[in-house]
Amino acid sequence: MLLLDEPMAGMNVEEKQDMCRFILDVNDQFGTTIVLIEHDMGVVMDISDRVVVLDYGKKIGDGVPDEVKNNEDVIKAYLGAGH
């Protein structure tokens, strides 16, 4: 199991793309379960098989990225009402 806490913090777009490729390669190559804590929702939705969203410690979303992306509570908390 690989635990990553905000690995994209402070990175520019190119660095984030490189890190995403690295994370996906580790998963593909070794079959490693990866737990990613990340606030960049674009990154999370692009590379995750399953997403769990917490808001102040309360679980407000859980499922595949498309389900979570369309969850009203997640939209309000993280994606913005106009999303």
FENVEN-V737721 format. One line per field, one symbol per residue. burial: 1 if it has 16 or more other C-alpha atoms within 10 Angstrom, else 0. A space follows every 50 residues. Layout:
# FENVEN-V737721
burial: ???
This chain:
# FENVEN-V737721
burial: 00000011000000010011001100000000000100000001100000 101000000111001001100011100100000
